[in-house]
Amino acid sequence: MTSTTQTLPLLLEEVECVRVERLSPSFVRVELASPALADFGVDGRLYDQRIKLIFPATPGGPLPSFEGADESWFYTWLDKPVEERGHMRTYTVRDVVGEGADTRLVVDFIVHEGECGPGGTWGANARVGDRLMLLGPRRGMPYGGIEFIPGDARTLLVVGDETAVPAVAAILEQLADDARGHVFLEVPFADDVLTLRHPDGVVVRWFPRDGDPRGEALHAAALDHLGTTPHRLEVSDDEVDPDLWETPGHSSSGEDVDATSRAVGHDFDGLYAWIAGESKVVTALRRALVKDLGIDRHQVAFMGYWRVGVAMKS
Ligand SMILES: Cc1cc2nc3c(=O)[nH]c(=O)nc-3n(C[C@H](O)[C@H](O)[C@H](O)COP(=O)(O)OP(=O)(O)OC[C@H]3O[C@@H](n4cnc5c(N)ncnc54)[C@H](O)[C@@H]3O)c2cc1C
């Protein structure tokens, strides 16, 4: 295994899968290892820290080389033919175990039915010894990729589907003991409900779909919690931005966060909301929270983690 990118302000390293555990019908947990992960880390808590993984173009096939990579590594990589560069997708650091050269990153993969891309396919078939490229934060260097920024919020609203469960689980474990709030999580099946560690003041509710339409029960429960109607998830497909990303620090629609803030009718003072999952479901919640309820955009992060029928861009 090579450490190729000593000169970059981030880690761009080949990692080896050293552990695989099937947690439930839809979750596969893997541990990814490399001596280079001794340098993995951020200043402060990881919360929902995202990383990128590069999967080989064909299962077990070669990985792209970043030998001698410089600041232009991304475009150099993108210029290569897909058979050589493979596929990049976004995942969450569920946990970090070990230390020094034995540091391992824990990543939970969703195994879903139907059409599966390179990431889901890799997770479903992961074996000890499989290799990937990993892009993540190098300790002491700015990297970004943490969106959970509650500031001095007094209460939390966290909503996510199965792709956000790893991030939510990591966030909950890192909250202060006196944190308060409500968490709504949708998973494919009742057997996907996991045991999560969280502060006593945080209530976690699970919504297994078990064949019901995606997002509907989750949407209704979150709005019910905020004391509003209607509860139906009504957004047409052409209104959905597959790359929806509306946080206080970034707007995929180009909205000015200050211009869109306004006085609220309900008492949402002290609330911080973090909402992630399938883009249509997140779009519907965004409309309800920001447009209908008038919640200040400084208090919310809406993230489309994936979109039905759309292969994610690198
Ligand atoms: C910040 C961030 C953190 C994320 N963390 C995680 C994580 O920790 N674990 C995780 O598993 N995912 C996570 N995701 C979601 C993951 O990146 C997407 O699901 C991605 O599309 C998976 O890539 P793929 O190659 O499997 O599918 P793609 O090639 O992107 O898509 C191929 C097809 O698969 C379908 N598809 C993709 N994902 C799903 C799904 N979850 N359910 C049903 N159909 C799907 C698409 O609709 C499309 O038709 C995260 C995304 C973001 C933005």
The ligand as an SDF file (V2000), in Angstrom:
LIG
                    3D

 53 58  0  0  0  0  0  0  0  0999 V2000
  -22.7460   13.9530    2.7280 C   0  0  0  0  0  0  0  0  0  0  0  0
  -23.2210   12.5580    2.3080 C   0  0  0  0  0  0  0  0  0  0  0  0
  -23.0210   11.4930    3.1590 C   0  0  0  0  0  0  0  0  0  0  0  0
  -23.4510   10.2030    2.7970 C   0  0  0  0  0  0  0  0  0  0  0  0
  -23.2240    9.1580    3.6450 N   0  0  0  0  0  0  0  0  0  0  0  0
  -23.5890    7.9030    3.2800 C   0  0  0  0  0  0  0  0  0  0  0  0
  -23.2670    6.7820    4.1090 C   0  0  0  0  0  0  0  0  0  0  0  0
  -22.6120    6.9040    5.1460 O   0  0  0  0  0  0  0  0  0  0  0  0
  -23.6850    5.5460    3.6930 N   0  0  0  0  0  0  0  0  0  0  0  0
  -24.3900    5.3790    2.5080 C   0  0  0  0  0  0  0  0  0  0  0  0
  -24.7360    4.2330    2.1690 O   0  0  0  0  0  0  0  0  0  0  0  0
  -24.6990    6.4270    1.7090 N   0  0  0  0  0  0  0  0  0  0  0  0
  -24.3060    7.6660    2.0620 C   0  0  0  0  0  0  0  0  0  0  0  0
  -24.5850    8.7300    1.2410 N   0  0  0  0  0  0  0  0  0  0  0  0
  -25.4330    8.4860    0.0560 C   0  0  0  0  0  0  0  0  0  0  0  0
  -24.6440    7.9430   -1.1270 C   0  0  0  0  0  0  0  0  0  0  0  0
  -23.5950    8.8390   -1.4810 O   0  0  0  0  0  0  0  0  0  0  0  0
  -25.6180    7.7910   -2.3150 C   0  0  0  0  0  0  0  0  0  0  0  0
  -26.6470    6.8790   -1.9960 O   0  0  0  0  0  0  0  0  0  0  0  0
  -24.9380    7.3860   -3.5910 C   0  0  0  0  0  0  0  0  0  0  0  0
  -25.8530    7.5550   -4.6590 O   0  0  0  0  0  0  0  0  0  0  0  0
  -24.4820    5.9470   -3.5730 C   0  0  0  0  0  0  0  0  0  0  0  0
  -23.7660    5.7050   -4.7580 O   0  0  0  0  0  0  0  0  0  0  0  0
  -24.0420    4.4640   -5.6830 P   0  0  0  0  0  0  0  0  0  0  0  0
  -22.8260    4.3340   -6.5420 O   0  0  0  0  0  0  0  0  0  0  0  0
  -24.4870    3.2860   -4.8590 O   0  0  0  0  0  0  0  0  0  0  0  0
  -25.3040    4.8820   -6.5600 O   0  0  0  0  0  0  0  0  0  0  0  0
  -25.3490    5.9370   -7.7770 P   0  0  0  0  0  0  0  0  0  0  0  0
  -24.4660    5.5100   -8.8830 O   0  0  0  0  0  0  0  0  0  0  0  0
  -25.1560    7.3010   -7.2380 O   0  0  0  0  0  0  0  0  0  0  0  0
  -26.8490    5.7590   -8.2540 O   0  0  0  0  0  0  0  0  0  0  0  0
  -27.2340    4.6000   -9.0250 C   0  0  0  0  0  0  0  0  0  0  0  0
  -28.6860    4.2740   -8.7680 C   0  0  0  0  0  0  0  0  0  0  0  0
  -28.8110    3.8370   -7.4210 O   0  0  0  0  0  0  0  0  0  0  0  0
  -29.8710    4.5100   -6.7920 C   0  0  0  0  0  0  0  0  0  0  0  0
  -29.5220    4.7350   -5.3950 N   0  0  0  0  0  0  0  0  0  0  0  0
  -28.3860    5.3290   -4.9140 C   0  0  0  0  0  0  0  0  0  0  0  0
  -28.4250    5.3370   -3.5550 N   0  0  0  0  0  0  0  0  0  0  0  0
  -29.5790    4.7410   -3.1980 C   0  0  0  0  0  0  0  0  0  0  0  0
  -30.1840    4.4220   -1.9540 C   0  0  0  0  0  0  0  0  0  0  0  0
  -29.6000    4.7350   -0.8010 N   0  0  0  0  0  0  0  0  0  0  0  0
  -31.3930    3.7760   -1.9570 N   0  0  0  0  0  0  0  0  0  0  0  0
  -32.0110    3.4320   -3.1230 C   0  0  0  0  0  0  0  0  0  0  0  0
  -31.4760    3.6900   -4.3550 N   0  0  0  0  0  0  0  0  0  0  0  0
  -30.2920    4.3420   -4.3750 C   0  0  0  0  0  0  0  0  0  0  0  0
  -29.9940    5.8190   -7.5500 C   0  0  0  0  0  0  0  0  0  0  0  0
  -31.3170    6.2500   -7.4830 O   0  0  0  0  0  0  0  0  0  0  0  0
  -29.6170    5.4460   -8.9540 C   0  0  0  0  0  0  0  0  0  0  0  0
  -30.7510    4.9930   -9.6570 O   0  0  0  0  0  0  0  0  0  0  0  0
  -24.1380   10.0090    1.5660 C   0  0  0  0  0  0  0  0  0  0  0  0
  -24.3190   11.0950    0.6950 C   0  0  0  0  0  0  0  0  0  0  0  0
  -23.8720   12.3590    1.0610 C   0  0  0  0  0  0  0  0  0  0  0  0
  -24.0660   13.5110    0.1100 C   0  0  0  0  0  0  0  0  0  0  0  0
  1  2  1  0
  2  3  1  0
  2 52  2  0
  3  4  2  0
  4  5  1  0
  4 50  1  0
  5  6  2  0
  6  7  1  0
  6 13  1  0
  7  8  2  0
  7  9  1  0
  9 10  1  0
 10 11  2  0
 10 12  1  0
 12 13  2  0
 13 14  1  0
 14 15  1  0
 14 50  1  0
 15 16  1  0
 16 17  1  0
 16 18  1  0
 18 19  1  0
 18 20  1  0
 20 21  1  0
 20 22  1  0
 22 23  1  0
 23 24  1  0
 24 25  2  0
 24 26  1  0
 24 27  1  0
 27 28  1  0
 28 29  2  0
 28 30  1  0
 28 31  1  0
 31 32  1  0
 32 33  1  0
 33 34  1  0
 33 48  1  0
 34 35  1  0
 35 36  1  0
 35 46  1  0
 36 37  1  0
 36 45  1  0
 37 38  2  0
 38 39  1  0
 39 40  1  0
 39 45  2  0
 40 41  1  0
 40 42  2  0
 42 43  1  0
 43 44  2  0
 44 45  1  0
 46 47  1  0
 46 48  1  0
 48 49  1  0
 50 51  2  0
 51 52  1  0
 52 53  1  0
M  END
$$$$
